[in-house]
Amino acid sequence: MVLSILAAHHGFSQAAPVAADFDKLAWLQGQWNRLLLPAGRSGHERWIKLNGAEYKGWGITMKGPDTAFAEKLRIVVKDNHIFYVAQTADNKAPVYFIMTAISASGFECTNATHHFPKKIIYRRRGNQVKATISGNGKSVDFMFEKQPPAR
């Protein structure tokens, strides 16, 4: 009985910080258009909050009218942790990155066992976000600007 009370208390105490951290991701909602792309290319990420434990997203890069790259994205609460989940054609299964830092202006997540990237960082400044993927001595930056809501 004492063990079950302690376990229940421990689980509850861990859930509150995770929920508070998850709430810090509210700024991510909406469409973020890629900046600094070569002529003839466009792209965006779009995020929607499904509930208090999951965001669903899509990342698209276009070359003219054709889709050059697409990925399904999620941010989920699982086992008292927050994960950034990416699913691309290059991977047989979704890849989970555990969030290691979250603030009102961004987040960092890692997966040391993934071939590339091993680390993902989103940093927001006003209506712009710099997303950096890195690992194995390589780093790639993606710049985004939030699309104003439709009126």
C-alpha positions, 0 to 999 in steps of 0.5 A: 500500500505504501509503495503504491502511494509513493509510486502514484505520488512520484508519477504525479510530481513528474507529470506536472513539470512535463505538462508545464513544459509542453505548454511552453510550445504553444508558440509553435502552432500555425504555419512557418514559411521557409526563408532563404531558399533558392529561386523556384523553391518554397517550403513550410512547416505547419503545426496544430495542437491536437490536445494537451499531449500532442502536436501534429506537424508537416514539413514540405519543400517544393521545387516548382510544383513538385514536392522535393521533400515531405515529412510528418512531424509530431511532438508527444508526451510519452512516459513522462517525457516530451518527444519530437517525432519525425517520419520521412521516406528515408526512415522505416519507422518514426524517429524519436528525439527526446526533448532535453531543453524547453523554454518559451523561445525554443527547444532542443532534442536529441537521439544519439543513436540516429545516423543524422541528425542527432540533435534538433534545435528550434530557436524563436525570435519574434515571428522567426524561427531558426531550426538547426539539425546537427550530428557527426560534425555536420550542421544545417540551418533552416530559417522560417517566418510565421505566416500571419493568421488568415483574416 
